[in-house]
């Protein structure tokens, strides 16, 4: 995030009004809800994390224990357990129902 000089972008009247509340301080002006972007939408991090999580689940199914996976991927035990639980739940949702 880069800073912009308020004097360069705001009309003088508005700048003076803002100075009544915040004089010489830094403030954050949030985006309009319609302009908000989803987390990770500007980078490939979402895809990278999805691939990592899938690999963690594959390793788990292969027989590696949670403690080993925690050390291998530099994540807490709780994070590894959460990833495995989410992948199990997703796999369960996608299983076809068989009636006998």
C-alpha atoms as an extended CHARMM CRD file, in Angstrom:
* protein
*
       100  EXT
         1         1  UNK       CA              0.0000000000        0.0000000000        0.0000000000  PROA      1               0.0000000000
         2         2  UNK       CA              1.4130000000        3.3810000000       -0.9180000000  PROA      2               0.0000000000
         3         3  UNK       CA              0.5910000000        6.6890000000        0.6690000000  PROA      3               0.0000000000
         4         4  UNK       CA             -0.9250000000        9.5610000000       -1.2500000000  PROA      4               0.0000000000
         5         5  UNK       CA             -0.6300000000       13.2040000000       -0.2420000000  PROA      5               0.0000000000
         6         6  UNK       CA             -4.0790000000       14.3920000000        0.7500000000  PROA      6               0.0000000000
         7         7  UNK       CA             -3.2650000000       17.8820000000       -0.5430000000  PROA      7               0.0000000000
         8         8  UNK       CA             -2.7180000000       16.4360000000       -4.0110000000  PROA      8               0.0000000000
         9         9  UNK       CA             -5.9960000000       14.5260000000       -4.2470000000  PROA      9               0.0000000000
        10        10  UNK       CA             -8.5680000000       16.1900000000       -1.9620000000  PROA      10              0.0000000000
        11        11  UNK       CA            -10.2420000000       19.5310000000       -2.5220000000  PROA      11              0.0000000000
        12        12  UNK       CA             -9.0040000000       22.2080000000       -0.1020000000  PROA      12              0.0000000000
        13        13  UNK       CA            -12.3850000000       22.4470000000        1.6680000000  PROA      13              0.0000000000
        14        14  UNK       CA            -12.4900000000       18.6920000000        2.2960000000  PROA      14              0.0000000000
        15        15  UNK       CA             -8.8730000000       18.6280000000        3.4700000000  PROA      15              0.0000000000
        16        16  UNK       CA             -9.5820000000       21.4050000000        5.9730000000  PROA      16              0.0000000000
        17        17  UNK       CA            -12.6330000000       19.5120000000        7.2450000000  PROA      17              0.0000000000
        18        18  UNK       CA            -10.5990000000       16.3030000000        7.7050000000  PROA      18              0.0000000000
        19        19  UNK       CA             -7.9200000000       18.3220000000        9.5340000000  PROA      19              0.0000000000
        20        20  UNK       CA            -10.5560000000       19.2980000000       12.1010000000  PROA      20              0.0000000000
        21        21  UNK       CA            -10.6710000000       15.6170000000       13.1290000000  PROA      21              0.0000000000
        22        22  UNK       CA             -7.2090000000       14.3220000000       12.2560000000  PROA      22              0.0000000000
        23        23  UNK       CA             -4.4270000000       16.8800000000       12.0010000000  PROA      23              0.0000000000
        24        24  UNK       CA             -1.1000000000       15.4700000000       10.8350000000  PROA      24              0.0000000000
        25        25  UNK       CA             -2.0340000000       11.8530000000       11.6100000000  PROA      25              0.0000000000
        26        26  UNK       CA             -2.1330000000        8.8660000000        9.2660000000  PROA      26              0.0000000000
        27        27  UNK       CA             -5.5750000000        7.4370000000        8.6490000000  PROA      27              0.0000000000
        28        28  UNK       CA             -6.8150000000        4.4640000000        6.6790000000  PROA      28              0.0000000000
        29        29  UNK       CA             -9.7170000000        4.9790000000        4.3140000000  PROA      29              0.0000000000
        30        30  UNK       CA            -11.3460000000        1.6130000000        3.5760000000  PROA      30              0.0000000000
        31        31  UNK       CA            -12.4640000000        0.5400000000        0.1220000000  PROA      31              0.0000000000
        32        32  UNK       CA            -16.0890000000        0.7520000000       -0.8710000000  PROA      32              0.0000000000
        33        33  UNK       CA            -17.7470000000       -2.6640000000       -0.4420000000  PROA      33              0.0000000000
        34        34  UNK       CA            -18.2900000000       -2.8230000000       -4.2060000000  PROA      34              0.0000000000
        35        35  UNK       CA            -14.5210000000       -2.4290000000       -4.8050000000  PROA      35              0.0000000000
        36        36  UNK       CA            -13.3220000000       -5.0380000000       -2.3120000000  PROA      36              0.0000000000
        37        37  UNK       CA            -11.2750000000       -7.9270000000       -3.6440000000  PROA      37              0.0000000000
        38        38  UNK       CA            -11.2480000000      -11.4370000000       -2.2430000000  PROA      38              0.0000000000
        39        39  UNK       CA             -8.2150000000      -12.5290000000       -0.2670000000  PROA      39              0.0000000000
        40        40  UNK       CA             -5.5140000000      -13.8680000000       -2.5630000000  PROA      40              0.0000000000
        41        41  UNK       CA             -7.1670000000      -12.7020000000       -5.7660000000  PROA      41              0.0000000000
        42        42  UNK       CA             -4.1130000000      -10.7170000000       -6.8680000000  PROA      42              0.0000000000
        43        43  UNK       CA             -1.5940000000      -13.5340000000       -6.3910000000  PROA      43              0.0000000000
        44        44  UNK       CA             -1.3530000000      -17.2840000000       -6.8450000000  PROA      44              0.0000000000
        45        45  UNK       CA             -1.2870000000      -17.9960000000       -3.0980000000  PROA      45              0.0000000000
        46        46  UNK       CA             -4.7570000000      -19.5810000000       -3.0240000000  PROA      46              0.0000000000
        47        47  UNK       CA             -3.7340000000      -22.1280000000       -5.6530000000  PROA      47              0.0000000000
        48        48  UNK       CA             -0.4110000000      -22.7950000000       -3.9030000000  PROA      48              0.0000000000
        49        49  UNK       CA             -2.1310000000      -23.4030000000       -0.5590000000  PROA      49              0.0000000000
        50        50  UNK       CA             -4.7350000000      -25.6810000000       -2.1640000000  PROA      50              0.0000000000
        51        51  UNK       CA             -1.9490000000      -27.7570000000       -3.7190000000  PROA      51              0.0000000000
        52        52  UNK       CA             -0.0810000000      -27.8750000000       -0.4070000000  PROA      52              0.0000000000
        53        53  UNK       CA             -3.2090000000      -28.9670000000        1.4570000000  PROA      53              0.0000000000
        54        54  UNK       CA             -3.9060000000      -31.6780000000       -1.1000000000  PROA      54              0.0000000000
        55        55  UNK       CA             -0.3400000000      -32.9460000000       -0.7170000000  PROA      55              0.0000000000
        56        56  UNK       CA             -0.7140000000      -32.9540000000        3.0770000000  PROA      56              0.0000000000
        57        57  UNK       CA             -3.8570000000      -35.0670000000        2.7410000000  PROA      57              0.0000000000
        58        58  UNK       CA             -2.1750000000      -37.4580000000        0.2850000000  PROA      58              0.0000000000
        59        59  UNK       CA              0.7870000000      -37.8300000000        2.6620000000  PROA      59              0.0000000000
        60        60  UNK       CA             -1.6190000000      -38.5160000000        5.5240000000  PROA      60              0.0000000000
        61        61  UNK       CA             -3.4730000000      -41.1670000000        3.5300000000  PROA      61              0.0000000000
        62        62  UNK       CA             -0.1260000000      -42.7420000000        2.6190000000  PROA      62              0.0000000000
        63        63  UNK       CA              0.5340000000      -43.2960000000        6.3110000000  PROA      63              0.0000000000
        64        64  UNK       CA              2.4830000000      -40.3010000000        7.5880000000  PROA      64              0.0000000000
        65        65  UNK       CA              1.3940000000      -39.2090000000       11.0360000000  PROA      65              0.0000000000
        66        66  UNK       CA              0.2040000000      -35.7330000000       11.9870000000  PROA      66              0.0000000000
        67        67  UNK       CA              3.3240000000      -34.8840000000       14.0030000000  PROA      67              0.0000000000
        68        68  UNK       CA              5.6020000000      -35.6750000000       11.0490000000  PROA      68              0.0000000000
        69        69  UNK       CA              3.4130000000      -33.6340000000        8.6770000000  PROA      69              0.0000000000
        70        70  UNK       CA              3.4770000000      -30.7360000000       11.1080000000  PROA      70              0.0000000000
        71        71  UNK       CA              7.2790000000      -30.7100000000       11.0160000000  PROA      71              0.0000000000
        72        72  UNK       CA              7.5020000000      -31.3120000000        7.2650000000  PROA      72              0.0000000000
        73        73  UNK       CA              5.1710000000      -28.4470000000        6.3420000000  PROA      73              0.0000000000
        74        74  UNK       CA              6.0910000000      -26.1190000000        9.2410000000  PROA      74              0.0000000000
        75        75  UNK       CA              2.4930000000      -25.9720000000       10.4770000000  PROA      75              0.0000000000
        76        76  UNK       CA              0.9530000000      -26.5210000000       13.8940000000  PROA      76              0.0000000000
        77        77  UNK       CA             -0.6240000000      -29.8540000000       14.7720000000  PROA      77              0.0000000000
        78        78  UNK       CA             -4.0220000000      -28.1410000000       14.8620000000  PROA      78              0.0000000000
        79        79  UNK       CA             -3.5180000000      -26.7460000000       11.3480000000  PROA      79              0.0000000000
        80        80  UNK       CA             -2.6010000000      -30.1580000000        9.9770000000  PROA      80              0.0000000000
        81        81  UNK       CA             -5.6050000000      -31.7180000000       11.7350000000  PROA      81              0.0000000000
        82        82  UNK       CA             -7.9040000000      -29.0060000000       10.3120000000  PROA      82              0.0000000000
        83        83  UNK       CA             -6.6000000000      -29.5410000000        6.7670000000  PROA      83              0.0000000000
        84        84  UNK       CA             -7.0500000000      -33.3130000000        7.0300000000  PROA      84              0.0000000000
        85        85  UNK       CA            -10.5530000000      -32.9520000000        8.4710000000  PROA      85              0.0000000000
        86        86  UNK       CA            -11.5700000000      -30.5390000000        5.6880000000  PROA      86              0.0000000000
        87        87  UNK       CA            -10.2320000000      -32.8490000000        2.9930000000  PROA      87              0.0000000000
        88        88  UNK       CA            -11.9670000000      -35.8640000000        4.5700000000  PROA      88              0.0000000000
        89        89  UNK       CA            -15.2590000000      -33.9590000000        4.7540000000  PROA      89              0.0000000000
        90        90  UNK       CA            -14.9310000000      -32.8730000000        1.1340000000  PROA      90              0.0000000000
        91        91  UNK       CA            -14.1060000000      -36.4120000000        0.0200000000  PROA      91              0.0000000000
        92        92  UNK       CA            -17.1230000000      -37.6900000000        1.9520000000  PROA      92              0.0000000000
        93        93  UNK       CA            -19.4090000000      -35.1270000000        0.2660000000  PROA      93              0.0000000000
        94        94  UNK       CA            -18.2130000000      -36.1990000000       -3.1870000000  PROA      94              0.0000000000
        95        95  UNK       CA            -18.6740000000      -39.9470000000       -2.5920000000  PROA      95              0.0000000000
        96        96  UNK       CA            -21.5780000000      -41.3940000000       -4.5200000000  PROA      96              0.0000000000
        97        97  UNK       CA            -24.3600000000      -42.8010000000       -2.3830000000  PROA      97              0.0000000000
        98        98  UNK       CA            -24.8450000000      -46.5230000000       -2.8820000000  PROA      98              0.0000000000
        99        99  UNK       CA            -28.1170000000      -48.2110000000       -2.0410000000  PROA      99              0.0000000000
       100       100  UNK       CA            -28.1590000000      -51.9590000000       -1.5380000000  PROA      100             0.0000000000
